[in-house]
Amino acid sequence: MSGTATIGLTRDQMASRAALDIPDGAYVNLGIGIPELVAKYVPDGREVIYHTENGLLGMGP
Protein backbone atom coordinates (compact mmCIF):
# COMPACT_ATOMS: atom_id res chain seq x y z
CA MET A 1 0.00 0.00 0.00
CA SER A 2 2.34 2.70 -1.13
CA GLY A 3 1.26 6.29 -0.86
CA THR A 4 -0.85 5.86 2.28
CA ALA A 5 -0.33 8.28 5.13
CA THR A 6 0.38 7.10 8.64
CA ILE A 7 -2.34 8.10 11.06
CA GLY A 8 -1.57 8.91 14.68
CA LEU A 9 1.64 9.18 16.64
CA THR A 10 4.59 6.85 16.90
CA ARG A 11 5.40 5.16 20.21
CA ASP A 12 8.26 7.62 20.78
CA GLN A 13 6.05 10.62 20.02
CA MET A 14 3.43 9.43 22.54
CA ALA A 15 6.11 8.86 25.20
CA SER A 16 7.65 12.28 24.56
CA ARG A 17 4.31 14.05 24.96
CA ALA A 18 3.48 12.14 28.15
CA ALA A 19 6.90 12.98 29.65
CA LEU A 20 6.18 16.70 29.33
CA ASP A 21 3.18 16.31 31.67
CA ILE A 22 5.25 14.84 34.52
CA PRO A 23 5.93 17.57 37.10
CA ASP A 24 9.22 18.02 38.93
CA GLY A 25 9.36 15.83 42.04
CA ALA A 26 6.72 13.37 40.83
CA TYR A 27 6.61 9.66 41.59
CA VAL A 28 5.97 7.78 38.36
CA ASN A 29 4.85 4.16 37.97
CA LEU A 30 6.41 2.81 34.80
CA GLY A 31 4.27 0.16 33.16
CA ILE A 32 5.34 -2.20 30.41
CA GLY A 33 5.68 -1.00 26.80
CA ILE A 34 5.21 2.67 25.92
CA PRO A 35 5.28 3.77 29.58
CA GLU A 36 8.87 2.50 29.79
CA LEU A 37 9.80 4.90 26.99
CA VAL A 38 8.50 7.91 28.94
CA ALA A 39 11.58 7.94 31.21
CA LYS A 40 13.73 8.49 28.12
CA TYR A 41 11.97 11.81 27.40
CA VAL A 42 11.64 13.47 30.81
CA PRO A 43 13.23 16.93 30.38
CA ASP A 44 16.76 17.42 31.75
CA GLY A 45 16.87 18.93 35.20
CA ARG A 46 13.49 17.52 36.23
CA GLU A 47 13.68 15.25 39.27
CA VAL A 48 11.42 12.22 39.00
CA ILE A 49 11.28 9.10 41.17
CA TYR A 50 10.46 5.96 39.17
CA HIS A 51 8.51 2.97 40.41
CA THR A 52 8.56 -0.16 38.27
CA GLU A 53 5.78 -2.72 37.85
CA ASN A 54 7.81 -5.30 39.79
CA GLY A 55 7.67 -3.10 42.91
CA LEU A 56 11.17 -1.55 42.92
CA LEU A 57 11.31 2.12 43.89
CA GLY A 58 14.01 4.58 42.81
CA MET A 59 15.22 2.76 39.69
CA GLY A 60 16.74 4.50 36.68
CA PRO A 61 18.91 7.58 36.15
ChimeraX attribute file (.defattr): number of C-alpha atoms within 10 A of each C-alpha:
attribute: neighborCount
match mode: 1-to-1
recipient: residues
	/A:1	4
	/A:2	4
	/A:3	5
	/A:4	6
	/A:5	7
	/A:6	7
	/A:7	6
	/A:8	8
	/A:9	9
	/A:10	11
	/A:11	13
	/A:12	14
	/A:13	15
	/A:14	15
	/A:15	20
	/A:16	18
	/A:17	13
	/A:18	17
	/A:19	18
	/A:20	12
	/A:21	9
	/A:22	18
	/A:23	14
	/A:24	13
	/A:25	10
	/A:26	12
	/A:27	15
	/A:28	18
	/A:29	16
	/A:30	17
	/A:31	14
	/A:32	10
	/A:33	9
	/A:34	16
	/A:35	17
	/A:36	13
	/A:37	20
	/A:38	23
	/A:39	20
	/A:40	14
	/A:41	15
	/A:42	21
	/A:43	15
	/A:44	6
	/A:45	7
	/A:46	11
	/A:47	15
	/A:48	19
	/A:49	15
	/A:50	18
	/A:51	17
	/A:52	16
	/A:53	11
	/A:54	8
	/A:55	8
	/A:56	10
	/A:57	14
	/A:58	13
	/A:59	9
	/A:60	11
	/A:61	9
